[in-house]
Amino acid sequence: MTDAIQLERERGLLTLRLNRPDKKNALTRAMYSHLADALKQADTDPEINAVLITGSAECFTAGNDIADFIQQPPSNLDSPVFHFMLNLLECRKPVIAAVAGAAVGIGTTMLLHCDLVYVSRDARLRMPFVNLGLCPEFGSSLILPRLLGHAKAAELLLLGEGFSGEQAAAWGIATEALGSGKAALAKAREMALRFESLPPDAVRISKQLMKAPNREQLRKVIEEEGALFTQRLRSQEAMAALSALACLR
């Protein structure tokens, strides 16, 4: 497991910690692969009751590592990022997220697939896909209009407007907004450890029932978005926007 993804086991809790502080925890192909593998293993490990995904008390993730993204863009649905998406979507164990600071792109859309999400009030969430010549991913084009209504979802997905952790909690994207990144992580850990004392089969079946009505449609949308996303990566709009962003970092 790469040092950029740290695994910590505490009783029945597996914590997946993003650990690239010099790059604001930006995600690479290797990191997606390790996250996907860890989720898959946790799902079948009888000693794991819950999974916690977090970054640091200052930053969750700046999204994709642009240099890595340009050099090795996902070319099809067998790419590491899509393995991560599908393993998170299909995970039968409760997945909890603790978010502070920046949560950009997939740093926000992955939260839509977690069961409990605790954020710092001043966390900065944003999905700037269109701004980069791309399109929504990870089911966000389906989930956000249902959750927020078309007008608010359009503001976030078509304009790429950012929002705070406090707004995320008010809109139902997060479970609760806390006063600091440390407080968000502490609350996420506290709630994740509660699954140790709950009947695991009852938890698994309850999550399955909650997810079942939308699972197939959501999987189909994720695949459709993914196919269009990989096409957009080869567009002049995306190449120009990503190259310009890479020069700034």
Stockholm file with secondary structure:
# STOCKHOLM 1.0

chainA/1-249         MTDAIQLERERGLLTLRLNRPDKKNALTRAMYSHLADALKQADTDPEINAVLITGSAECFTAGNDIADFIQQPPSNLDSPVFHFMLNLLECRKPVIAAVAGAAVGIGTTMLLHCDLVYVSRDARLRMPFVNLGLCPEFGSSLILPRLLGHAKAAELLLLGEGFSGEQAAAWGIATEALGSGKAALAKAREMALRFESLPPDAVRISKQLMKAPNREQLRKVIEEEGALFTQRLRSQEAMAALSALACLR
#=GR chainA/1-249 SS CCTTEEEEEETTEEEEEECCGGGTTCBCHHHHHHHHHHHHHHHHCTTCCEEEEECCSSCSBCSBCHHHHHHSCCCSTTSHHHHHHHHHHHCCSCEEEEECSEEETHHHHGGGGCSEEEEETTCEEECCTGGGTCCCCTTHHHHHHHHHCHHHHHHHHTSCCCEEHHHHHHTTSSSEEESSHHHHHHHHHHHHHGGGGSCHHHHHHHHHHHHHHHHHHHHHHHHHHHHHHHHHHTSHHHHHHHHHHHHHC
#=GC SS_cons         CCTTEEEEEETTEEEEEECCGGGTTCBCHHHHHHHHHHHHHHHHCTTCCEEEEECCSSCSBCSBCHHHHHHSCCCSTTSHHHHHHHHHHHCCSCEEEEECSEEETHHHHGGGGCSEEEEETTCEEECCTGGGTCCCCTTHHHHHHHHHCHHHHHHHHTSCCCEEHHHHHHTTSSSEEESSHHHHHHHHHHHHHGGGGSCHHHHHHHHHHHHHHHHHHHHHHHHHHHHHHHHHHTSHHHHHHHHHHHHHC
//
